[in-house]
């Protein structure tokens, strides 16, 4: 590829995707991209393989949060087209392996479809995708105090990570607990303990914009969650680099 030194060609890129959306009265709008960008930067530095981090895509599919002011949403078609074009641009410069790191639940289905398309139609040799909270799960779960439904949105997990990464942007006094009171077990939405049903529209489940229990958050929980996720992602990137 003209203009790129030979050694750059097989390097990994890690597109990071998130969202700009309301996160209750106590967190900033950019929580999701802030978390995934942090995980990408730290994991790229920790991995043994050479990893380059692509610029973050700070808006995603957030229609389910449009009932709350501050949310910016791309249509699924716009988001998928943009993410595909970013990945495909890298492939056109000779990048063979892509890891898409997602920080926003509303992007999950679209990210999976774009990853598949980049692999099958876009010329990428390997494409993996993962979510920040899933990378954190093994480290965070032992510290978790909230019941099912306590880790969903602007919750114990996201607030803890923000208290670790950007405490100056957290208004802890404004944090409110909203855990769904449901009649049927298994219908609570929870990132780490999902029931069989998804939450289609945030307004249907939350008055404040919070889904979960941010009052149980701590910077220490956030530190452990981030370090666990960074280690898991670094391992994943090294496996991706080694996979022939
Ligand atoms: Zn979030």
Boltz pocket constraint, residues with backbone or C-beta under 6 A from the ligand:
constraints:
  - pocket:
      binder: B
      contacts: [[A, 23], [A, 31], [A, 32], [A, 103], [A, 104], [A, 152], [A, 153], [A, 154], [A, 158]]
      max_distance: 6.0
